[in-house]
Amino acid sequence: MEILTALLPLIFPLGIIIFIIVFVIRTIRKIERRAEERLKLEREKSAILHQQMNEINNRMTNIEKMLKEVD
């Protein structure tokens, strides 16, 4: 019992340090997951915008061809 009371002042700060380390690691992982999700959404948005630009470009090309045919 005396050993336990002697080690208690050492165990308590060690436990707090371990708790802080675990908390920091969990927080970092959560932030990384959010960043990856944002990046995924941005890539999807970029792909959609690229597709829309291609469609608009194709429409413009068709309009130009029609106008040249009319002249």
N, C-alpha and C positions, 0 to 999 in steps of 0.2 A: 504494500500500500504506500509505503514511503517513496518507492521508486516512481509510482504513478504521480504522486504529488510533486515529486522533483522534476518529472518530465513534462508536466502539464504546462508550465510557462514556455516550454520549447514547442510543444505540440500545437498549442493554440495559434501562435503567429504563423507557423508552418501551414496550418489549415486555412488560415485567412489568405495567405499567399497563393496556395493552390486554388482556392475559390476564385480569387481575382484572375489568375491565369486562365482558368476554365471559362470564366465570364468573358474575358477579352477574346479568346479563341472563338467562342460561339458568336460573339458580336461581329467579328471579322468575317466569319463564314456567312452570316446572314447578309452582311453588306455585299459580299462577293456574289451571292445568289441574286440579290436585287440588281446588281450591276449587269450580271449575265442576262437576266430577264430583259432589262432595258435594251441591252445590245441586240438581243434577239428581235425585239419589237422594232427597233430602228432598222435592222436589216430587212425585216419584212416590209416595212414602210418604204424603204429604198427600192426594193424589188417591185413593189406595186407602182411607185412613181416612175420607175424606169419603163415598165410595161405601158403605162399611160402615155409617156412621152413617145414611145415607139408607135403607138396607135395614132397619136396626133400627127406624128411625122408622116405616117402612111397616108392619112387623110389629106394632109397638105400636098403630098406628092400627087395623089389622085386628082385633087382640085386643080393643081398646076397643069397636069396632063389634059384635063377637060378644057381648061382655058386655052391651052395651045391649040387644041383641036378646033375650038370655036373660031379662033383667029384665022 
